[in-house]
Amino acid sequence: MQLQFLGTGAGIPAKHRNVSSIALKMLDERNEIWLFDCGEATQHTILHTSIRPRKITKIFITHLHGDHIFGLPGFLSSRAFQGGEEPLTIFGPVGIKEYVQTALRISHSHLKYALHIVELAQEGIAYQDKQIKVVYQTLKHGIQSYGYKVIESDLDGELQADKLKDLGIPSGPIYGQLKKGEQVTLEDGRIINGLDFVGPSRKGRQVVIFGDTRYFAQHAEFCKYANVLVHEATFGRGEEQMAYHYFHSTCTQAAEIAKFAQVSQLYLTHISSRYLAHDAKQLEKDAQKVFSATQIAHDLLEVDIPFHD
């Protein structure tokens, strides 16, 4: 499971940062990629990655400001010409259906795949299957804005194949039985208990991705113990009043949320175009004084989401 940042800027595109979009790559786990927001020119940024649009099966929109949704019509249309035949579902606030359907209708865009649009309420479960659950809650922004938490189910322990091979047990259907913890009798009469060759189960990972929001200490509860938190940092340290006025957060406020929530890693995004390379690095340093495991994201940054130790 990996995150790749496709756009890390706020408001308008800049030479060094495109506007908001993040890919959650779950190719090993389920051969899928999910997008969180789809700002203008997201499909252009994708061209500089290994991402195949047909692999994108779900898009979660945090809110309906243009820098988070203006890339949707173009991406949806292009996907139809790039081998995308699998159904795609968009989740987002009320209004996302009208926006998408109107854009496609007026532009006479015809998709070759089934498009489903789910409009969400204030909070709850956006999506759930046996592997993954996505819950969401309302943030503090000028319009309806969501934070999403992706919760991976706990994983069964790995089969310790090397130990089996050391005992002279070749790979085959037997490995599947042992992986299930079953007891197997070999041709030579030996009895092998699968439970002796399966490692401990691992707690599933949790990834929290916030849309635009003011600082609100209670948000930390939603992020509690997450492996990764992605939080906006539109403004710098000392600009709390301006951040509040514009319904945004500072880098140090994001770090405070991460600290209170005891997450493993914080990534700062939605950076104002006022902050160039040196200034952006200062945002990271200021946040690290509050929460050391902080990194400022840049476009095309790709990071693994590790398990908790």
Order of alpha helices (4+ residues) and beta strands (2+ residues): beta-beta-alpha-beta-alpha-beta-alpha-alpha-beta-alpha-beta-beta-beta-beta-alpha-alpha-beta-beta-beta-alpha-beta-alpha-alpha-beta-alpha-beta-beta
